[in-house]
Amino acid sequence: SNAEERRVAYPVLRELTERTGETSALMVWNGNESMCVEQIPSRHQVKHLAPLGARYNEALSSSVQVFLASENEDRVRQLLRSGSITLTGVDEDAVEAYLLRLKESMERGWAVNFGETSIEEVGVASPVYDHRGNMVASVLIPAPKFRVSQDTLNSLGEACAAAAAKVTTRLGGRAP
């Protein structure tokens, strides 16, 4: 059950949405999909939502990138090759480039989907860890692309990473 993660994340997500003006969501991984378990909608009229229960399996979805970054590389290769996780033009080079992208996003602290799964949507996502250092959730900010410049993208990423770190701390968790 994700009850504890949800309870702990809720006030942090509210604060995050207040701070960024964009929707914030808590995502969990079920082995081959990222699933929304909590969401605070943006107050803007035009907004992107990750409705409760929504599931994502596109490789370039920002929360999917975050979860896959914690998986074993061979498992990621297998998910991509089998099509469980969808990536267009999935050949050897594309898979290796994708694995490199996952590494870079973990080093940065957030993954980015800049209009790659949906032309008018941007997403940034960051990992949440438990006390064993296992990734248990991801904080996601989905936003309309027209509101997000490359600069804004960075500040959304930083806000997302800070919120995910706060949820991790409140769970008694630690980054590995």
N, C-alpha and C positions, 0 to 999 in steps of 0.2 A: 504493500500500500504506500502511496505517496503522501499520506495525510500529514505527516510531520513536515516534509519538505514544503507542502502547500501552506501549512499554518505559519511556518517560519518565514516563507517567502512573501506572503501577502502584503505585510506593511512595507517591505522593501520595494516590491513592485509598485505599490501606490506612490511611494516617494519618487521612484524612478520616472513614472509617467508624469508626475507633477513637475519634475525637474526638466525632462526633455520635451514634454508636450506630446510625446508619441505613445502609442500602445506599448505595453510591456506584457510578456507572457512567461510562464514557467513550463518548460518542456521536459518530458522524460523519454527514455529510449526503451523500446520493447524488443530489441535485438535486430530489427531491420526497418524500424520506422521511428520517427520522432513524433511524439504525441503531446498535444496541449492539455495541461491539467489545471491551469489557472491563467486568468487574463484580466488586465485592467485596461479598458479602452481609452484611447486618446480622446480629449475633449473637442478636438477639431472636427469640423463637419466632414472633411475628406480625410479618411484614415484607413489604415490597414489593420485587419483583425486576424487573430489566430484563434478561431472559435474553439471553445472547450471540446475536446474529443477529436479535433482536426488532426489528421495524420499526414506526415510528409516523408516521402522516400526519394526525393530528388537529391542527387549527390551535391549539387551546388546550393541547396537550401542551407542557410547559415547554421541552424541548430543541428542538422544532419552532419555537417562538417565537424562540429564540435564533438559530437558523440563518436563519429568514426575516428577522430584523431586519438581517442583513447583505446581504440581497438587494435588488435594485432594486425600488422600490415597484410599478412596472408589472408586473414579474414576479410579485410577491406577489398583486396583483389577479388576474392571469391564472390562477395556481395555484388561487386560491379560487373564481373563476368557473367554471373547468373541472371543479372537484370533485376534482382531484388531491390537494389539501389540503382536508380536510373541516371545514366550519364550519356549524353549524345556523343556518337563517334568514339565508342570506347575500345581503343586499341591499346597495345602495350605502352606507347608513348604517352597517351592520354592518362592512363592509369598511374604511371610514374610521376607525371606532372601533378596529378591530383594528390598523390601521397606527399609530394613536396609542399604543395599548397597547405595541406593539413598541418604539417610540421611548422610552417611559417606562422600559421594562425595561432598555434599553441604558444609559440614564442612571443607573439604580439599580445596575446591575452584575449583576443576575440576573432571570430571568423566573420567574413563578409560575403554577402550575396548582393552584388550591385546590379540589380535588374537582370540577373542571369536565369532565374526560374520564371519570372514574370516581368515583362518589360517595364511595368509602372511601379514595381515594388523593390524596396531595398530592405535587407535584413542584416542585423549584427547579432551575434550570439556569443556567450561566454559560459565556461564550465563551472559547475557547483560540485564540491567534493564532500564525502563523509569523513568520519574520524579515521578510517583506514586509508584515506587518500584515494578512494574509488570515486569515479565520476558518477553522480546519482541524478543529476538534472542539468538543465541549461537555462540561462536567462536569455530571452530573445526580445529584440526590439524590431518589429516590422514597421516600416514607414513608407509613405508615398514618395517615389523617386523625385518628383518635382520639388519636394521640400528639402532634399538632401544633396548638398554639394560635396565635393571631396573633403573639404574642411569640416563640414558638419558631420560627415561620416566618421571622422576621427574622434570628434567629441562624443558622438553617440557610442562608439566603440569603447571609449574610456569610461563613460557612464555605465555601460553595460557590464564591463569587467569589474568595476567597483561594486556594483550591486550584487553580482555573482559572488564576489569575495565576501561581501557582508552576509549573504545567505549561508555561505560555507562556514564562516565563523560562528554564526548563530546556531548552526547544526552541530557545532563542536568539531567541524571538519578541518581538513588541512589539504593544501595542494600537495601532490606527490613530489 
